[in-house]
């Protein structure tokens, strides 16, 4: 989770720790401390490989959400 937050907030030139609060109440009972995906099986069996990097995916998601927020602000008249 913090990897994604670091990438996104760096793009916005902000420190995620100043904006994100993590509440342990919402953790799953069997929460795993470390998860890491391994696409090697998909590549081996399906010939699949990602076309964009993790950083690029985070950038695209951030740009989309910023664009959506700007359009909503405009529609509600908050951009004046």
trRosetta pair geometry for C-beta under 8 A, 3 or more apart (Angstrom, degrees):
i j d omega theta_ij theta_ji phi_ij phi_ji
1 4 6.0 -58 -159 35 36 108
1 5 6.4 31 150 -16 69 109
2 5 5.3 -53 -142 41 40 115
2 6 6.0 46 156 -26 70 103
2 16 7.6 170 -144 81 70 147
3 6 5.8 -54 -149 33 27 112
3 7 6.6 24 155 -16 62 106
3 54 7.7 -12 140 152 121 142
4 7 5.9 -57 -151 36 31 109
4 8 6.2 21 158 -12 67 111
4 58 6.0 -174 -148 -106 73 124
5 8 6.0 -61 -142 42 28 105
5 9 5.8 13 168 -6 68 115
5 16 4.0 90 164 -145 111 170
5 20 6.2 -59 -137 -10 140 163
6 9 6.4 -61 -134 46 21 99
6 10 5.9 26 163 -24 60 113
6 16 6.5 -97 -76 1 43 134
7 10 6.0 -59 -148 34 22 112
7 11 6.7 26 153 -22 59 105
7 54 7.3 -141 -68 131 168 92
7 55 5.5 -147 -145 -121 132 71
7 58 4.3 54 115 106 130 166
7 59 7.7 -91 158 -50 107 70
8 11 5.8 -56 -159 29 32 113
8 12 6.8 13 150 -4 65 108
8 16 7.4 77 73 -83 92 121
8 58 5.3 -120 -67 179 79 111
8 61 7.5 -55 -103 85 115 108
8 62 5.1 167 -141 -78 89 124
9 12 5.5 -60 -148 47 41 105
9 14 4.7 -93 -166 79 92 85
9 15 6.4 65 151 -152 137 9
9 16 4.0 -149 -22 -58 159 87
9 19 7.3 175 -112 38 128 127
10 13 7.2 32 -172 -81 35 35
11 58 7.2 -179 -19 126 140 101
11 59 5.9 168 -106 -110 150 76
11 62 5.4 108 89 96 148 169
12 62 7.0 -138 -48 -167 99 135
14 18 6.7 -115 176 56 93 119
14 19 6.5 24 151 -13 132 135
15 18 4.7 81 80 -4 96 108
15 19 7.7 150 90 1 57 91
16 19 6.0 -80 -155 50 43 96
16 20 5.0 -1 169 7 88 124
17 20 6.8 -60 -106 49 23 89
23 26 5.3 70 86 5 95 103
24 27 5.2 -27 -162 -2 59 120
27 31 4.5 -38 179 -51 104 150
28 31 4.7 140 61 -68 79 76
32 35 5.5 91 96 -60 126 92
38 41 7.0 72 110 -2 93 91
39 42 4.9 -53 -167 44 75 115
39 43 5.8 78 133 -26 87 101
39 48 7.2 -105 -180 104 111 97
39 49 6.9 114 130 -125 135 55
39 50 6.6 -131 -69 -26 176 98
40 43 5.5 -55 -146 39 34 113
40 44 5.9 33 156 -21 68 109
41 44 5.7 -54 -141 39 30 110
41 45 5.9 5 168 2 67 113
42 45 6.6 -62 -129 50 22 92
42 46 5.2 -32 -172 37 63 120
42 48 4.5 -51 150 65 102 118
42 49 7.9 155 105 -76 100 41
43 46 7.2 -55 -94 58 10 76
43 47 6.8 26 -163 -137 47 16
43 48 5.8 -108 -87 69 48 57
43 49 5.2 47 -106 -74 106 84
50 53 7.3 112 118 -89 130 29
52 56 4.1 -115 179 91 108 132
52 57 5.6 137 107 -55 117 78
52 60 7.4 28 145 -13 164 137
53 56 4.6 98 52 7 77 101
53 57 7.0 -136 97 -5 42 86
54 57 5.7 -55 -149 34 30 113
54 58 6.5 29 153 -17 64 105
55 58 5.8 -54 -149 37 31 111
55 59 6.4 34 151 -21 64 106
56 59 5.5 -51 -147 35 34 115
56 60 6.4 34 154 -19 66 104
57 60 5.8 -53 -148 36 30 110
57 61 6.4 29 154 -18 64 107
58 61 5.8 -56 -147 38 30 112
58 62 6.2 31 155 -19 65 108
59 62 5.8 -57 -147 37 29 110
59 63 6.3 28 156 -18 65 107
60 63 5.8 -54 -145 37 29 110
60 64 6.3 32 155 -21 63 107
61 64 5.8 -55 -150 35 29 113
61 65 6.4 23 156 -14 64 108
62 65 5.9 -59 -147 39 30 107
62 66 6.2 30 155 -18 66 107
63 66 5.8 -55 -145 38 30 111
63 67 6.3 32 156 -20 64 107
64 67 5.8 -57 -150 36 28 111
64 68 6.3 28 153 -18 64 108
65 68 5.6 -52 -145 38 33 113
65 69 6.2 35 155 -20 66 105
66 69 5.7 -54 -146 37 30 111
66 70 6.4 31 154 -19 64 106
67 70 5.8 -56 -149 36 29 111
67 71 6.4 28 154 -17 64 106
68 71 5.8 -56 -148 37 31 109
68 72 6.3 29 155 -17 65 107
69 72 5.7 -55 -146 39 31 111
69 73 6.2 33 154 -21 65 106
70 73 5.7 -52 -145 36 30 112
70 74 6.3 33 154 -20 63 106
70 79 7.3 60 -162 -85 71 133
71 74 5.6 -53 -148 36 31 113
71 75 6.3 31 154 -19 65 107
72 75 5.7 -54 -145 37 32 111
72 76 6.2 16 159 -6 65 111
73 76 6.1 -67 -146 47 27 101
73 78 4.1 -86 -161 69 83 111
73 79 4.9 100 128 -51 103 92
74 77 7.7 40 -179 -70 28 25
74 78 7.6 -78 -55 50 22 72
74 79 4.8 -8 -91 4 63 140
77 80 5.9 -25 -177 4 73 118
